[in-house]
């Protein structure tokens, strides 16, 4: 897919309010919405790439995941390494141990489930400083989505012989949105951190694609 400067610009606009929210700038108390926008953008880009591969009969799970690894891992490994080195000097022993636990989960993109059980109050800014890898929850959600959606689309094209997966994406998005509403009243932390109630945002991007 050709480089899209407009989409890249929208990504930047989505990230800025998130950073200002975490800096506790009062005017951006709702800046966390930037994460939702970013997830929609990610769903759009990945689904568009997958649809192009299917349309040209060149889809390969191996090539798809190879591209993901090459794109994500260098920056991710550098970020985690720098964070742990800084944490050695800046964190208390217990806090550094928690950062180590998060690093283990990040290795297989499962840190969001760790934070679901240990960082329930995402809005408590003072608590965020003790877990410097907390922001990896959204990457974990994305990568878990990328493990599932290519296989589902491949099965759709192979089994249904359908050229348009709109119905599949729409059904999944509705189910995810319903799951989100149900969990918000019963387990808000799960609604925030886990894939099933977050998938509708990525799937909305997929529907746009």
MODELLER restraints for C-alpha pairs under 7 A, 6 or more apart:
rsr = mdl.restraints
at = mdl.atoms
rsr.add(forms.Gaussian(group=physical.xy_distance, feature=features.Distance(at['CA:1:A'], at['CA:49:A']), mean=6.71, stdev=0.5))
rsr.add(forms.Gaussian(group=physical.xy_distance, feature=features.Distance(at['CA:11:A'], at['CA:38:A']), mean=6.15, stdev=0.5))
rsr.add(forms.Gaussian(group=physical.xy_distance, feature=features.Distance(at['CA:14:A'], at['CA:34:A']), mean=4.26, stdev=0.5))
rsr.add(forms.Gaussian(group=physical.xy_distance, feature=features.Distance(at['CA:14:A'], at['CA:35:A']), mean=6.79, stdev=0.5))
rsr.add(forms.Gaussian(group=physical.xy_distance, feature=features.Distance(at['CA:14:A'], at['CA:37:A']), mean=6.12, stdev=0.5))
rsr.add(forms.Gaussian(group=physical.xy_distance, feature=features.Distance(at['CA:14:A'], at['CA:38:A']), mean=6.04, stdev=0.5))
rsr.add(forms.Gaussian(group=physical.xy_distance, feature=features.Distance(at['CA:15:A'], at['CA:34:A']), mean=5.87, stdev=0.5))
rsr.add(forms.Gaussian(group=physical.xy_distance, feature=features.Distance(at['CA:17:A'], at['CA:28:A']), mean=6.21, stdev=0.5))
rsr.add(forms.Gaussian(group=physical.xy_distance, feature=features.Distance(at['CA:17:A'], at['CA:31:A']), mean=4.39, stdev=0.5))
rsr.add(forms.Gaussian(group=physical.xy_distance, feature=features.Distance(at['CA:17:A'], at['CA:32:A']), mean=6.92, stdev=0.5))
rsr.add(forms.Gaussian(group=physical.xy_distance, feature=features.Distance(at['CA:17:A'], at['CA:34:A']), mean=6.20, stdev=0.5))
rsr.add(forms.Gaussian(group=physical.xy_distance, feature=features.Distance(at['CA:18:A'], at['CA:31:A']), mean=4.80, stdev=0.5))
rsr.add(forms.Gaussian(group=physical.xy_distance, feature=features.Distance(at['CA:18:A'], at['CA:32:A']), mean=5.03, stdev=0.5))
rsr.add(forms.Gaussian(group=physical.xy_distance, feature=features.Distance(at['CA:18:A'], at['CA:34:A']), mean=5.70, stdev=0.5))
rsr.add(forms.Gaussian(group=physical.xy_distance, feature=features.Distance(at['CA:18:A'], at['CA:35:A']), mean=6.97, stdev=0.5))
rsr.add(forms.Gaussian(group=physical.xy_distance, feature=features.Distance(at['CA:20:A'], at['CA:28:A']), mean=6.18, stdev=0.5))
rsr.add(forms.Gaussian(group=physical.xy_distance, feature=features.Distance(at['CA:20:A'], at['CA:31:A']), mean=6.91, stdev=0.5))
rsr.add(forms.Gaussian(group=physical.xy_distance, feature=features.Distance(at['CA:21:A'], at['CA:28:A']), mean=5.25, stdev=0.5))
rsr.add(forms.Gaussian(group=physical.xy_distance, feature=features.Distance(at['CA:21:A'], at['CA:29:A']), mean=5.52, stdev=0.5))
rsr.add(forms.Gaussian(group=physical.xy_distance, feature=features.Distance(at['CA:21:A'], at['CA:30:A']), mean=6.96, stdev=0.5))
rsr.add(forms.Gaussian(group=physical.xy_distance, feature=features.Distance(at['CA:21:A'], at['CA:31:A']), mean=5.06, stdev=0.5))
rsr.add(forms.Gaussian(group=physical.xy_distance, feature=features.Distance(at['CA:21:A'], at['CA:32:A']), mean=6.54, stdev=0.5))
rsr.add(forms.Gaussian(group=physical.xy_distance, feature=features.Distance(at['CA:36:A'], at['CA:201:A']), mean=6.62, stdev=0.5))
rsr.add(forms.Gaussian(group=physical.xy_distance, feature=features.Distance(at['CA:39:A'], at['CA:201:A']), mean=5.91, stdev=0.5))
rsr.add(forms.Gaussian(group=physical.xy_distance, feature=features.Distance(at['CA:39:A'], at['CA:202:A']), mean=5.32, stdev=0.5))
rsr.add(forms.Gaussian(group=physical.xy_distance, feature=features.Distance(at['CA:40:A'], at['CA:201:A']), mean=5.09, stdev=0.5))
rsr.add(forms.Gaussian(group=physical.xy_distance, feature=features.Distance(at['CA:40:A'], at['CA:202:A']), mean=4.76, stdev=0.5))
rsr.add(forms.Gaussian(group=physical.xy_distance, feature=features.Distance(at['CA:40:A'], at['CA:204:A']), mean=6.06, stdev=0.5))
rsr.add(forms.Gaussian(group=physical.xy_distance, feature=features.Distance(at['CA:40:A'], at['CA:205:A']), mean=4.47, stdev=0.5))
rsr.add(forms.Gaussian(group=physical.xy_distance, feature=features.Distance(at['CA:41:A'], at['CA:205:A']), mean=5.87, stdev=0.5))
rsr.add(forms.Gaussian(group=physical.xy_distance, feature=features.Distance(at['CA:42:A'], at['CA:202:A']), mean=6.54, stdev=0.5))
rsr.add(forms.Gaussian(group=physical.xy_distance, feature=features.Distance(at['CA:43:A'], at['CA:202:A']), mean=4.08, stdev=0.5))
rsr.add(forms.Gaussian(group=physical.xy_distance, feature=features.Distance(at['CA:43:A'], at['CA:203:A']), mean=5.96, stdev=0.5))
rsr.add(forms.Gaussian(group=physical.xy_distance, feature=features.Distance(at['CA:43:A'], at['CA:205:A']), mean=4.45, stdev=0.5))
rsr.add(forms.Gaussian(group=physical.xy_distance, feature=features.Distance(at['CA:43:A'], at['CA:206:A']), mean=5.18, stdev=0.5))
rsr.add(forms.Gaussian(group=physical.xy_distance, feature=features.Distance(at['CA:44:A'], at['CA:205:A']), mean=3.85, stdev=0.5))
rsr.add(forms.Gaussian(group=physical.xy_distance, feature=features.Distance(at['CA:44:A'], at['CA:206:A']), mean=4.71, stdev=0.5))
rsr.add(forms.Gaussian(group=physical.xy_distance, feature=features.Distance(at['CA:44:A'], at['CA:208:A']), mean=6.34, stdev=0.5))
rsr.add(forms.Gaussian(group=physical.xy_distance, feature=features.Distance(at['CA:44:A'], at['CA:209:A']), mean=5.29, stdev=0.5))
rsr.add(forms.Gaussian(group=physical.xy_distance, feature=features.Distance(at['CA:47:A'], at['CA:206:A']), mean=5.12, stdev=0.5))
rsr.add(forms.Gaussian(group=physical.xy_distance, feature=features.Distance(at['CA:47:A'], at['CA:209:A']), mean=6.38, stdev=0.5))
rsr.add(forms.Gaussian(group=physical.xy_distance, feature=features.Distance(at['CA:48:A'], at['CA:209:A']), mean=5.27, stdev=0.5))
rsr.add(forms.Gaussian(group=physical.xy_distance, feature=features.Distance(at['CA:53:A'], at['CA:59:A']), mean=4.74, stdev=0.5))
rsr.add(forms.Gaussian(group=physical.xy_distance, feature=features.Distance(at['CA:87:A'], at['CA:96:A']), mean=6.19, stdev=0.5))
rsr.add(forms.Gaussian(group=physical.xy_distance, feature=features.Distance(at['CA:88:A'], at['CA:96:A']), mean=6.69, stdev=0.5))
rsr.add(forms.Gaussian(group=physical.xy_distance, feature=features.Distance(at['CA:95:A'], at['CA:130:A']), mean=5.86, stdev=0.5))
rsr.add(forms.Gaussian(group=physical.xy_distance, feature=features.Distance(at['CA:95:A'], at['CA:131:A']), mean=6.87, stdev=0.5))
rsr.add(forms.Gaussian(group=physical.xy_distance, feature=features.Distance(at['CA:99:A'], at['CA:131:A']), mean=6.06, stdev=0.5))
rsr.add(forms.Gaussian(group=physical.xy_distance, feature=features.Distance(at['CA:99:A'], at['CA:132:A']), mean=6.93, stdev=0.5))
rsr.add(forms.Gaussian(group=physical.xy_distance, feature=features.Distance(at['CA:99:A'], at['CA:133:A']), mean=6.59, stdev=0.5))
rsr.add(forms.Gaussian(group=physical.xy_distance, feature=features.Distance(at['CA:102:A'], at['CA:111:A']), mean=5.80, stdev=0.5))
rsr.add(forms.Gaussian(group=physical.xy_distance, feature=features.Distance(at['CA:102:A'], at['CA:133:A']), mean=6.74, stdev=0.5))
rsr.add(forms.Gaussian(group=physical.xy_distance, feature=features.Distance(at['CA:105:A'], at['CA:111:A']), mean=4.67, stdev=0.5))
rsr.add(forms.Gaussian(group=physical.xy_distance, feature=features.Distance(at['CA:109:A'], at['CA:140:A']), mean=4.54, stdev=0.5))
rsr.add(forms.Gaussian(group=physical.xy_distance, feature=features.Distance(at['CA:109:A'], at['CA:143:A']), mean=6.63, stdev=0.5))
rsr.add(forms.Gaussian(group=physical.xy_distance, feature=features.Distance(at['CA:110:A'], at['CA:140:A']), mean=5.74, stdev=0.5))
rsr.add(forms.Gaussian(group=physical.xy_distance, feature=features.Distance(at['CA:111:A'], at['CA:136:A']), mean=6.75, stdev=0.5))
rsr.add(forms.Gaussian(group=physical.xy_distance, feature=features.Distance(at['CA:111:A'], at['CA:137:A']), mean=5.72, stdev=0.5))
rsr.add(forms.Gaussian(group=physical.xy_distance, feature=features.Distance(at['CA:111:A'], at['CA:140:A']), mean=6.32, stdev=0.5))
rsr.add(forms.Gaussian(group=physical.xy_distance, feature=features.Distance(at['CA:112:A'], at['CA:137:A']), mean=4.22, stdev=0.5))
rsr.add(forms.Gaussian(group=physical.xy_distance, feature=features.Distance(at['CA:112:A'], at['CA:140:A']), mean=6.02, stdev=0.5))
rsr.add(forms.Gaussian(group=physical.xy_distance, feature=features.Distance(at['CA:112:A'], at['CA:141:A']), mean=6.99, stdev=0.5))
rsr.add(forms.Gaussian(group=physical.xy_distance, feature=features.Distance(at['CA:112:A'], at['CA:193:A']), mean=5.48, stdev=0.5))
rsr.add(forms.Gaussian(group=physical.xy_distance, feature=features.Distance(at['CA:112:A'], at['CA:194:A']), mean=6.35, stdev=0.5))
rsr.add(forms.Gaussian(group=physical.xy_distance, feature=features.Distance(at['CA:113:A'], at['CA:193:A']), mean=6.94, stdev=0.5))
rsr.add(forms.Gaussian(group=physical.xy_distance, feature=features.Distance(at['CA:113:A'], at['CA:194:A']), mean=6.66, stdev=0.5))
rsr.add(forms.Gaussian(group=physical.xy_distance, feature=features.Distance(at['CA:116:A'], at['CA:189:A']), mean=5.59, stdev=0.5))
rsr.add(forms.Gaussian(group=physical.xy_distance, feature=features.Distance(at['CA:116:A'], at['CA:190:A']), mean=5.92, stdev=0.5))
rsr.add(forms.Gaussian(group=physical.xy_distance, feature=features.Distance(at['CA:116:A'], at['CA:193:A']), mean=5.79, stdev=0.5))
rsr.add(forms.Gaussian(group=physical.xy_distance, feature=features.Distance(at['CA:120:A'], at['CA:189:A']), mean=5.30, stdev=0.5))
rsr.add(forms.Gaussian(group=physical.xy_distance, feature=features.Distance(at['CA:137:A'], at['CA:193:A']), mean=6.57, stdev=0.5))
rsr.add(forms.Gaussian(group=physical.xy_distance, feature=features.Distance(at['CA:141:A'], at['CA:194:A']), mean=6.53, stdev=0.5))
rsr.add(forms.Gaussian(group=physical.xy_distance, feature=features.Distance(at['CA:141:A'], at['CA:195:A']), mean=5.29, stdev=0.5))
rsr.add(forms.Gaussian(group=physical.xy_distance, feature=features.Distance(at['CA:156:A'], at['CA:162:A']), mean=6.84, stdev=0.5))
rsr.add(forms.Gaussian(group=physical.xy_distance, feature=features.Distance(at['CA:157:A'], at['CA:163:A']), mean=6.60, stdev=0.5))
rsr.add(forms.Gaussian(group=physical.xy_distance, feature=features.Distance(at['CA:166:A'], at['CA:207:A']), mean=6.60, stdev=0.5))
rsr.add(forms.Gaussian(group=physical.xy_distance, feature=features.Distance(at['CA:169:A'], at['CA:203:A']), mean=6.23, stdev=0.5))
rsr.add(forms.Gaussian(group=physical.xy_distance, feature=features.Distance(at['CA:169:A'], at['CA:207:A']), mean=6.47, stdev=0.5))
rsr.add(forms.Gaussian(group=physical.xy_distance, feature=features.Distance(at['CA:173:A'], at['CA:199:A']), mean=6.89, stdev=0.5))
rsr.add(forms.Gaussian(group=physical.xy_distance, feature=features.Distance(at['CA:173:A'], at['CA:200:A']), mean=4.36, stdev=0.5))
rsr.add(forms.Gaussian(group=physical.xy_distance, feature=features.Distance(at['CA:173:A'], at['CA:203:A']), mean=5.63, stdev=0.5))
rsr.add(forms.Gaussian(group=physical.xy_distance, feature=features.Distance(at['CA:173:A'], at['CA:204:A']), mean=6.87, stdev=0.5))
rsr.add(forms.Gaussian(group=physical.xy_distance, feature=features.Distance(at['CA:176:A'], at['CA:196:A']), mean=5.61, stdev=0.5))
rsr.add(forms.Gaussian(group=physical.xy_distance, feature=features.Distance(at['CA:176:A'], at['CA:197:A']), mean=5.09, stdev=0.5))
rsr.add(forms.Gaussian(group=physical.xy_distance, feature=features.Distance(at['CA:176:A'], at['CA:198:A']), mean=6.89, stdev=0.5))
rsr.add(forms.Gaussian(group=physical.xy_distance, feature=features.Distance(at['CA:176:A'], at['CA:199:A']), mean=5.91, stdev=0.5))
rsr.add(forms.Gaussian(group=physical.xy_distance, feature=features.Distance(at['CA:176:A'], at['CA:200:A']), mean=5.18, stdev=0.5))
rsr.add(forms.Gaussian(group=physical.xy_distance, feature=features.Distance(at['CA:177:A'], at['CA:197:A']), mean=6.20, stdev=0.5))
rsr.add(forms.Gaussian(group=physical.xy_distance, feature=features.Distance(at['CA:177:A'], at['CA:200:A']), mean=5.66, stdev=0.5))
rsr.add(forms.Gaussian(group=physical.xy_distance, feature=features.Distance(at['CA:179:A'], at['CA:196:A']), mean=6.82, stdev=0.5))
rsr.add(forms.Gaussian(group=physical.xy_distance, feature=features.Distance(at['CA:179:A'], at['CA:197:A']), mean=5.28, stdev=0.5))
rsr.add(forms.Gaussian(group=physical.xy_distance, feature=features.Distance(at['CA:180:A'], at['CA:191:A']), mean=5.56, stdev=0.5))
rsr.add(forms.Gaussian(group=physical.xy_distance, feature=features.Distance(at['CA:180:A'], at['CA:197:A']), mean=4.08, stdev=0.5))
rsr.add(forms.Gaussian(group=physical.xy_distance, feature=features.Distance(at['CA:180:A'], at['CA:198:A']), mean=7.00, stdev=0.5))
rsr.add(forms.Gaussian(group=physical.xy_distance, feature=features.Distance(at['CA:183:A'], at['CA:190:A']), mean=6.82, stdev=0.5))
rsr.add(forms.Gaussian(group=physical.xy_distance, feature=features.Distance(at['CA:183:A'], at['CA:191:A']), mean=5.34, stdev=0.5))
rsr.add(forms.Gaussian(group=physical.xy_distance, feature=features.Distance(at['CA:184:A'], at['CA:191:A']), mean=5.59, stdev=0.5))
rsr.add(forms.Gaussian(group=physical.xy_distance, feature=features.Distance(at['CA:191:A'], at['CA:197:A']), mean=5.44, stdev=0.5))
